[in-house]
Structures are given as structure tokens and as C-alpha cells.
Amino acid sequence: MSEQEKSVLEITCPCCGARLKVDAELGKVLYHAAPPKHGKAPDIDHAAQLLEKEKARREALFRQSAEETKVKSQLLERKFAEALKQTKDAPAEPPTRDIDLD
């Protein structure tokens, strides 16, 4: 084995499976072989199931949001009614003017 062959490393990428030949001294790629293609067809039924689950999740979130909005509007109405009762019974005070703050 020559010294040049010793400095060449053959590496397989753990992510994609591509084969690389790297010169250890220079730290550069000498050769790149693309990863093998997977001949497996996409699973349409599985994808359809995932889409249905996602649709159901979105619908549930929308229903929950609509219910929270309904409760929020009822809460605001009750708070307004309570504040109106409080101010109705309290005597009216003259508004504070800027000059009064000095």
C-alpha cells in the first residue's frame, strides 16, 4: 500500500448513506458516491390516515377555541353588568382635572 492510499479514508455518511473518499492530509473530499435510491413507493393509505388524524385534531382545537370565545364573551357581559351595578349605586364624583393633581 502506498503512502497516498494510507491518507485516503473511505467513509459512509450515517445520515444519508452516501460514500465519501476523503484525503486525511488535505481534509478534502476526493470522491462522492450518492446514496442508494430507495425503491419503496409511498404509503398512500398511511398518509390518508395521518391527514384524517390531523383534520380531527384541527377540528377539536377549533371547537375548543369557539367554546372559550363563547365563555369569554359571557364573562365580559357579567363583569360589565356587575360594574354597572356598582357604579349605579355609588354617588357620582366630579372628574379629576389635571390642575387638581398638582
C-alpha positions in Angstrom: 0.0 0.0 0.0 1.4 3.4 -1.0 1.5 6.3 1.4 -1.0 8.2 -0.6 -3.5 5.3 -0.2 -3.0 5.4 3.5 -4.0 9.0 3.8 -7.3 8.4 1.9 -10.3 7.5 4.2 -13.4 5.8 2.9 -16.4 6.9 4.9 -20.1 6.2 4.7 -22.4 9.0 5.8 -24.6 7.9 8.8 -27.4 10.2 7.7 -28.0 9.5 4.1 -25.7 6.5 3.3 -23.5 8.3 0.8 -20.0 7.0 0.3 -17.1 9.5 0.6 -13.4 9.3 0.0 -11.6 11.9 2.0 -7.9 12.9 1.9 -6.8 12.9 5.5 -3.9 15.2 5.0 -5.8 17.8 3.0 -9.1 17.3 4.7 -10.9 17.5 1.4 -13.4 15.1 -0.3 -11.8 13.3 -3.3 -14.9 11.3 -4.3 -18.6 11.3 -3.5 -21.0 8.5 -4.4 -24.6 9.3 -4.0 -26.7 7.2 -1.6 -28.6 4.3 -3.0 -32.2 5.2 -4.0 -35.0 3.5 -2.1 -37.4 1.9 -4.5 -40.1 1.8 -1.9 -43.4 3.6 -3.0 -45.0 6.0 -0.6 -47.8 4.5 1.5 -50.9 6.4 0.4 -53.2 4.7 3.0 -50.9 5.7 5.8 -50.7 9.3 4.6 -54.5 9.4 4.3 -54.8 8.2 7.9 -52.4 10.9 9.1 -54.3 13.6 7.2 -57.6 12.4 8.8 -56.0 12.5 12.3 -54.7 16.0 11.6 -58.1 17.1 10.4 -59.7 15.7 13.6 -57.1 17.5 15.7 -57.7 20.8 13.9 -61.5 20.4 14.4 -61.1 19.7 18.1 -58.9 22.8 18.5 -61.4 24.9 16.6 -64.3 23.7 18.8 -62.3 24.4 21.9 -61.4 27.9 20.7 -65.0 28.6 19.8 -66.2 27.4 23.3 -63.5 29.6 25.0 -64.7 32.6 23.0 -68.3 32.0 24.0 -67.3 31.7 27.7 -65.1 34.8 27.4 -68.0 36.9 26.0 -70.3 35.7 28.8 -67.6 36.5 31.3 -67.2 40.0 29.9 -71.0 40.5 29.9 -71.2 39.5 33.6 -68.3 41.7 34.5 -69.9 44.7 32.7 -73.2 44.0 34.5 -71.5 43.9 37.9 -69.5 47.1 37.2 -72.8 48.8 36.1 -74.5 47.8 39.3 -71.5 49.1 41.4 -71.5 52.5 39.6 -75.3 52.8 39.7 -75.3 52.7 43.5 -72.2 54.9 44.0 -72.6 58.6 44.0 -71.2 60.5 41.0 -67.9 62.3 41.7 -66.7 65.2 39.7 -63.9 64.1 37.3 -60.3 64.8 38.4 -58.7 67.6 36.3 -55.0 67.8 35.5 -54.7 71.0 37.6 -56.0 69.2 40.7 -53.1 66.8 40.6 -50.5 69.5 41.4 
